[in-house]
Amino acid sequence: MGTQTRTPNAASSDSSLGGGLAWIGLPGNIQADDAAHSTLVTGLAYGTPTQLCESLDFNFYQVPDDATSVSVTFRVKRKNVGQAAAQDAAARVVLGGTIQSTDYSLSGNWPSTAAFAEYTISGLTPAQVKDSGFGFALAV
């Protein structure tokens, strides 16, 4: 099938993991690589995660039903403009609208200049990625 590039049709700030600060600028600001970013209003206390920035419904409808294994790479543009270090607190796949427990967080601090990070999820089925409840959730 090859590579498909998709943007989410839905996004929200999800507090199901107990994060504190909500994301603003959702869903519009995560749908394009432009100057409009989804942000947090105030600084983070070290060790206190944000809510999950959850993106869903990527329209992977062209994935063949007979594909044996599907891998999806989520490209996230990250930038830390605060004084405290920002790191991934949780990076989770969302299947059928439910945030899964496996954590795909990347190590290290977020950069002070915008740069893409890639989170690859393998072993998915066509039905999972075609579902409107399929997506990715990230907390800082």
Salt bridges, closest charged atoms under 4 A:
ASP33 OD1 - LYS77 NZ 2.44
ASP65 OD1 - LYS130 NZ 2.35
ASP88 OD1 - ARG78 NH1 2.98
GLU118 OE2 - ARG75 NE 3.26
